[in-house]
């Protein structure tokens, strides 16, 4: 099978590409290298893939790049690319609207024009549900951040293009973590601060909880979506929930160090609780999360130990 992966140089996209080529697929990877964090980090993610005979990479921006030739002969498109992150979505909405909406619309329109339309697997987010995102796919969608609004709107675009016969499956990711996690994400920051004996900022009361999903489990479900019934939407989340203080306690045990914390006011748009009911995903595709939170955090800690002192990573953390 020939697959196209957008956001191929990112955290989730690079792991997905590696899995697809390992499974024997031919993979075309796209990434725009928008400077949300240093390009050097993404280039490191791509290093092994660039040496693989069944992987071809194109630095391309979906908002204005030519897509028709890249889609030629493609059987499945994994649309992972997005402008992520909560805080910046309040201050640079145009960037989020263009990356998450305009880019998605252009990709959908290019798929629409293909003689044989590839399946589109769209990576959405638990942020579409809003402040309390615990339950199944019937939860009301009430996003409370501009980021969540753009991702929900992009889901709606995907469904609209079903009018043209574009085959779509939507996956709503819940708090993905593990090796290669972006340097702006919470667990990366917590681990980095502990490794360097630096203070950790906790927003609000620290009781906000997340249903955590290890990257390998996320990739397993994303690949399984190749055989999902078309038109379906699935929650994709791990089986363990923890709040900020519980995560810090686990990391303290793993690293044998005590966290120094400072608290700041809660951030606008931050979700209070998330936990995915994945019964539908299990029923349709037989998927279930396999990696415990303790095991996944240990693997991320081991990966981050190897990053200490790397200039590109340090710039990404401090940005």
C-alpha angles and dihedrals in degrees: 000000000000114000133187118207121193117204087028095159095053133091100274097024096057093049090048093051091051091051093048095051089044088055090054101259127136109240133201111194126201130189133162096203091222103188097246085125130359118300089222089070091054092046088056089053089054098045098098093038094055089063094054117102093216096053125083121181130204126186098220137150112223090209094071111355124114110260108171098085093044090055094051109123094358115147099188136018120205105199102201098143116109142135100258134188134080108233100051093049088073094054104036106034093154090062092051093045093050096044097041102032111021092041092049093048092051091049092049091048091051090051090049090060095053116107089225108031115221120225112262117215106192120202108217130165145240086245088084088074096056134216096351111037103169118125142043132314093281092072112120113260107235109151116195099195132060087240091058091045092055093047092050090048089052090052088054091051089054091053092046091056090057082081085073094046097261105158108227138185120180123208119192107207120212117207104315116203140168139087114353093023110163114268091237093060122103103244092047089053093046093051093043092051092049092049090053098038090242126146119266121222114224115193119217119341095327092238093111107119135206135200099229125218122194114224096241091053090049091052092047091056093043091054090045088059087075086081099036120122109266119256094027128132121209136190110228113198143133124254100247130077126196137168125228095268091049092051091049091050091052091049091048089055093047094048099033090230135116117239119233107212137189124189129224131179118286114270120246111256096019113145117240098207137000130182124154123226098211098178091117093052090049093046095049101036108014092241125151134164112261105179119086118224092243092052093046094049090049090054092049091049091051090051094048093049086067092054098059108120097016107134097214093053092047091053090049092052094048096044 
